[in-house]
Amino acid sequence: MSSIDARIAELGITLPQAAAPVASYVAAVEIGGLLYISGQVSFKDGGLMTGRLGDDRDLDYGVDAARQCGLMLVAQMKAALGSLDRVERIVKLGAFVSSADGFTDQPKVANGASDLMVAIFGDAGKHTRSAVGVPVLPLGAAVEIDAIVAVRPA
């Protein structure tokens, strides 16, 4: 078991199965010491977390949805790299939050994923980030997050 896998177990986290792409793209591309991960939407208990923050969903729901996106990002890292110990640093997260007019807590929503990265990877989980509100996301998802990860050679 890798040291990151041990940390995940210590936190009581079970990673989901890495989701297959739903359109014409790949889940992750490794090039030049970086792993680019396509946007991951929020699944929980086998279902997609849908809705618009500030409309039919509240901040707590959004934070949980972002955390679920973060778990899927880590699952994609593991699937692409073979071992999470190859993760050198989480470089950037891009959070897209389905938001009603007037909802301005996108950064608080994105903390659901950001805090997870730090919990799992420690200082290497600290990253740059953008968090933006959008009127709608694919499949009606509440949150979608993509990532750039610095990786060690295999």
C-alpha positions as CSV (number, residue, x, y, z in Angstrom):
1,M,0.0,0.0,0.0
2,S,1.4,3.4,-1.0
3,S,1.8,6.1,1.7
4,I,-1.0,8.1,0.1
5,D,-3.3,5.1,0.0
6,A,-2.5,4.6,3.7
7,R,-3.4,8.3,4.4
8,I,-6.7,7.8,2.5
9,A,-7.5,4.8,4.6
10,E,-6.5,6.6,7.8
11,L,-9.0,9.3,6.9
12,G,-11.7,6.7,6.4
13,I,-12.1,7.6,2.7
14,T,-13.1,5.1,0.0
15,L,-12.2,6.2,-3.5
16,P,-14.9,5.8,-6.1
17,Q,-14.2,3.9,-9.4
18,A,-12.7,6.4,-11.9
19,A,-15.5,7.4,-14.2
20,A,-15.3,6.8,-17.9
21,P,-15.7,9.9,-20.2
22,V,-19.2,10.6,-21.4
23,A,-18.2,12.2,-24.6
24,S,-15.3,12.6,-27.1
25,Y,-12.4,13.2,-24.6
26,V,-10.1,11.2,-22.3
27,A,-10.2,11.4,-18.5
28,A,-6.5,12.3,-18.1
29,V,-3.4,13.2,-20.1
30,E,0.1,13.0,-18.7
31,I,2.7,15.2,-20.5
32,G,5.8,17.1,-19.5
33,G,5.6,16.2,-15.9
34,L,2.0,17.2,-15.5
35,L,-1.3,15.3,-15.4
36,Y,-4.2,17.2,-16.8
37,I,-7.6,15.8,-15.6
38,S,-10.8,16.5,-17.4
39,G,-13.7,18.0,-15.4
40,Q,-15.2,15.6,-12.9
41,V,-18.8,16.0,-11.8
42,S,-20.2,15.1,-8.4
43,F,-21.5,11.6,-7.8
44,K,-22.7,10.4,-4.4
45,D,-24.3,7.1,-3.4
46,G,-24.4,6.1,-7.1
47,G,-26.3,9.2,-8.3
48,L,-25.3,12.5,-9.8
49,M,-25.5,15.5,-7.5
50,T,-27.6,18.0,-9.5
51,G,-29.1,21.4,-9.0
52,R,-28.2,25.1,-8.8
53,L,-26.6,26.6,-5.8
54,G,-28.7,29.5,-4.4
55,D,-31.8,28.2,-6.2
56,D,-32.7,24.6,-5.3
57,R,-29.4,23.7,-3.5
58,D,-27.7,25.3,-0.5
59,L,-24.0,26.0,0.3
60,D,-23.6,22.8,2.3
61,Y,-24.8,20.7,-0.6
62,G,-22.4,22.5,-2.9
63,V,-19.4,21.9,-0.5
64,D,-20.3,18.2,-0.4
65,A,-20.6,18.1,-4.2
66,A,-17.2,19.7,-4.6
67,R,-15.7,17.1,-2.2
68,Q,-17.2,14.3,-4.3
69,C,-15.6,15.9,-7.4
70,G,-12.4,15.9,-5.5
71,L,-12.7,12.2,-4.6
72,M,-13.3,11.5,-8.3
73,L,-10.2,13.6,-9.2
74,V,-8.1,11.5,-6.9
75,A,-9.6,8.3,-8.4
76,Q,-8.6,9.6,-11.8
77,M,-5.1,10.3,-10.6
78,K,-4.7,6.8,-9.3
79,A,-6.1,5.3,-12.5
80,A,-3.8,7.4,-14.7
81,L,-0.6,7.1,-12.6
82,G,-0.9,3.7,-11.0
83,S,0.2,5.0,-7.7
84,L,-0.8,8.2,-5.9
85,D,2.8,8.4,-4.6
86,R,3.6,9.7,-8.0
87,V,1.7,12.9,-7.2
88,E,4.3,15.6,-6.5
89,R,1.9,18.5,-6.1
90,I,-1.7,19.5,-6.9
91,V,-1.0,22.6,-9.1
92,K,-4.5,23.9,-9.8
93,L,-8.1,23.2,-9.5
94,G,-10.8,24.8,-11.6
95,A,-14.2,24.7,-10.0
96,F,-17.4,25.4,-11.9
97,V,-20.5,25.9,-9.8
98,S,-24.0,25.8,-11.2
99,S,-25.2,29.1,-9.6
100,A,-28.4,31.2,-9.5
101,D,-28.1,34.9,-9.9
102,G,-26.9,36.5,-6.7
103,F,-25.1,33.3,-5.5
104,T,-21.5,34.5,-4.7
105,D,-20.1,31.7,-2.5
106,Q,-18.4,29.7,-5.3
107,P,-15.0,29.9,-3.4
108,K,-16.7,28.4,-0.3
109,V,-18.1,25.6,-2.5
110,A,-14.7,24.9,-4.0
111,N,-13.2,24.5,-0.5
112,G,-14.9,21.1,-0.4
113,A,-12.4,19.9,-3.0
114,S,-9.5,22.1,-1.9
115,D,-9.7,21.0,1.8
116,L,-9.8,17.3,0.6
117,M,-6.6,17.7,-1.4
118,V,-4.8,19.1,1.6
119,A,-6.1,16.4,3.9
120,I,-4.9,13.7,1.5
121,F,-1.6,15.1,0.2
122,G,-0.6,17.5,3.0
123,D,1.4,20.5,1.8
124,A,1.6,19.0,-1.7
125,G,-2.2,19.3,-1.8
126,K,-2.0,23.1,-1.5
127,H,-2.8,24.6,-5.0
128,T,-3.9,27.5,-7.0
129,R,-7.6,27.7,-7.9
130,S,-10.3,29.3,-9.8
131,A,-14.0,29.1,-8.7
132,V,-16.6,30.4,-11.1
133,G,-20.4,30.4,-11.2
134,V,-22.1,29.1,-14.4
135,P,-25.8,29.0,-15.3
136,V,-25.8,25.2,-16.1
137,L,-23.4,22.3,-16.2
138,P,-23.4,19.0,-18.2
139,L,-26.1,16.6,-17.1
140,G,-27.5,19.2,-14.6
141,A,-24.5,18.6,-12.3
142,A,-24.2,21.0,-9.3
143,V,-20.4,21.2,-9.5
144,E,-17.6,20.2,-11.9
145,I,-13.9,20.4,-11.1
146,D,-10.8,19.9,-13.3
147,A,-7.2,19.6,-12.2
148,I,-3.6,20.0,-13.1
149,V,-1.2,17.8,-11.1
150,A,2.6,17.8,-11.1
151,V,3.8,14.2,-11.2
152,R,7.0,12.3,-10.5
153,P,8.4,10.0,-13.2
154,A,7.2,6.4,-13.2
